[in-house]
Amino acid sequence: MERHPEDFQLLDVRQETEYVQGHLPGAISTPLWDLGAHLRQLNPGLPTIVYCRFGLRSRAAAALLHGAGFKHVAILEGGYAAWKGSVAKGLDRQAFAVLDTSSIENFIAAAWLLEEGTRKFYARFAALCEDVKVVYLFGQLAQAEEQHKKTLAELYALFSSAPGGIEATAEGVSASLGGEIFVEGGVALDSVWRWAQGRSSLEVIDLAVALETNAYDRYLSLQRKLADEDQRRIVEILAGDERRHLKRLLEAYDRLC
């Protein structure tokens, strides 16, 4: 933070209402929901520091920036809530470790696994949350993840006729990861669940926003790998769904702020 402001980019990826209430000096307001649309206004060659409220949305934003070619991305650990002149932390590459990019089949199967892990997370939290509107939202998101699994299975079938289909390949990918269940963003479901215990609905929605942004970024990455226009259209629909999920979560976030 002691460097000259022109030597780096400081991005505040919270909602605009949060930015107005207070932000770090020199921070540019680039809400996570709209970050993709503002990439051309940013300099990918400059070191980029991102922050949000608690540090969860910034992780998703960093992954999106990395995928767009930004090489020097850091996250302000703890987010705005913990900032007291803190040093920025480098991008955690765990988010990229779960996706097996050795083949399109493995990539789709890994995406299928992440959808299943995220579905389980939404279903678990919906069963415990006391906020009726959040319960309803998370229940719907859990159903949407199940539909995405079916769409991914259909997409997988276009590439492979191997016995067992996507579930067999997903089992192999899972075995290579030690059998752990992961959610969007490459975080183990058990770790996320332990973190969520005792957290407020606002904090859990903040996490869900990060998860959905990682899912959106993943489908954009898969779309770039596909040559067939029909297949690209299928993935574009999945990406659009994740973007709509993100919008609904942010609306719920604004309601609880």
N, C-alpha and C positions, 0 to 999 in steps of 0.2 A: 504493500500500500504506500510505501515511501517512494516508489518509482514515479517518474513523470507520467501523468495521465495518458499522454499520447503513446506511451510504450506498451499499453495493455488495454484490454476491453473488460469492463466490469458489468456483468449482465444480471439484472434483477428479474428472475423468472416467475415471481409471484403475480397475483392478480393486480390490476391497476389500483383497485381500492386499497390494497395493502401497501402498495408503493407510495400512494398519496399520504398515508398515515405515518410513514417514516421509511427512510432507505439509507443505504451507505452513500457517503459523498462520492459524486461522480458516476453513480450507477445509472445504466441505461435501462429503462423499463421495457422488457421484452417478455411479456407473459408466455408461459410454457405453451399455452393453447395456440399462440400465434407465432411461435418462434420460427417455424419452418418458412413462413411468409416473409420473415425479416432477414433471412440468411444473406441475401444479396447486399443488404445495407451494412453488413459486418465484414471485417477484414480477417480472412482465415489465416493470414500470416502472422497476426499478432497473438501473443499469449492472451488467453481468454479465461477469466474467472467468473464462475456462475454461483449464484446463491439464491435460496428461497427462504421459507420460514424456519423449517427444522432441518433441512439438508437432504430431503428425500426427492423433491421435484428437481433439484439441481443435478442430482445423479442422472436422472433421466435426460435432462437437457444436455448434460455433458456427453452422454452416449449419442444423442442425436447430432450434436456438433461434430463429434469424432467421425460419425458416419458420413458427414457432409464434407469431410476433408480438413477440418480444423485440427492441427497437429498438437498444439500446446494448450490443453484444456485443464483447468483445475477447479476443484469444488471448495467452497468455503465451508469447512467442517462445522456442523451444528447450525448452519444457516444464520439468518438475521437474528433469531432469538438468542443465539449464543455469542454474537459478535462483540468483541471488546478489543479490536485491533489484532484479531487472530491471524495466523499465517494460513494461506490457502493450501489445500491438500490436493495432490495429484489425482488424476482420474483412476478410479478403481476398475481394473480390466476384467473383474469377475463377470460383469455384465455380458462380455463377449465369449466367455469360456464355455458356456453351456451349448451354444449353437455349433453343431458339427457342420462345417462348410465343405467337407471333403467331397460331397455329392449333393445334388438337388434332393434326392430321396432322404438322405440323412438330415438335411436342413429342414425339410418339411416335417419329418418325424420328430425332430427336436422341438419345432414350433408346436406340434401337437402335444408334446409332453408339458410344455410351458402353459399351454391353454388349460390342460387338465389340472395342473398345480394351482393355477390362479382360480379356476372354478372351485376347487376345494377350499381355498382361502375365503372366497366370497361367501360360500355356503356356511362355513364355520362361523364367520363373524355375524352373518345375518341371523344365525340361531341364538346368538348371545346378546346382540345389541338391543338397547331399550328404546332407541329412537325409531318410531314406526316408519317414518319416511326413509331413513337410511336402511332399515331392514328390507323394505320394498325394493329400493334401488339395488342393493347388493344381491337380492334374490333374482332380480331381472338380469343383472350382470352375470351371475352364475349360469343362468339359462343360455345367455348369449355365448359364453365360452364353450358350452356343450355343442351349440350349433356350429361354432367355428371349428371344433374338432371334426364334425361330420364333413364340412367343406374341405378341410385339409386332407381328410381321408380320400375324398373324391379326386382332389388334385394329385395326391400321391399315386393313385391308380393310373393316372395318365402317363406316369414315368416308369412304373414297375408293376410286374405281374407276379412278383415273388410270393410264395406261400405265406399266409399269415398277414399279408398286407401291412399297413402302416403300424399296426400294434406290435408286430414282430420286430420291425426295424426299431421302433421306439423302445422296445424292451432291451435291444442291444445297446442303444444309445444310453439308456438308463443304467445298464450294467457297467458301462465305461465310466459312469459318474458315481459309482459306488452304490447304486440303487436308491439314492436320495431323490426326493420329489422337489422340484424347483418351481418357482413362480416366475412371472415375467421379470426380466431384469437380471436373471441368473442367481437369485437368492434362494437358499433352501427354505422350503415351506415351514419346517419346524422352527427355523431361526426367525422367520417373519411372524409366526404365530406367538412365539415367546415374547417378541418385541411388542406385539399388539395387546398383550394381556395388561389390563388396567389403563390402557390409553383411552383418550377421549375419541368420540366419533370424528372430530375435526382432524386429529392426528392420523387416524386410520384412513380417512378419505385422502389426506395428503399423501400417504403411502400409495393408495390406489391410483392416484393421479400419476405418480412416478411409474407404477407398473404398466398402466395403459399407454403411457408415452413410449416406454420401451417396446411394447407390442407394436405400436404404430411404426416405430423406427425399424423394427425387425421386418415387417411386411414391405416397407419401402426398399429395404435391402434385398429381400427375396425377389421383388419385382424387377430390380436391376439385373438379376441373374437369369431371368427367363427371357428366351428369345421369341417364343410363341405368343402372338398377340392375345389369343383367347385365354391362355393361362395367366398372362399379365393382368387381364381384365378381372379374373377371379380374385387375384391377390389384391387388386385395387379396391374391390368391394370389401375385402377383409380389412384393409387399411382404413377405408372410410368408416367401417363399423367401429374400429378402435378410436377413431377421431371423434365420433359421435358419443362414445362412452366417456371419453375424456371431457367433452363439453358438459355432459350430464353431471359428472363428478364435480366439475368446477362450479356448476350452478349450485350444487348441494353445499360445496365448500363456502361459497359466498353467503348462503343462507345461514350457515352456522357461525360465521365470523362475527 
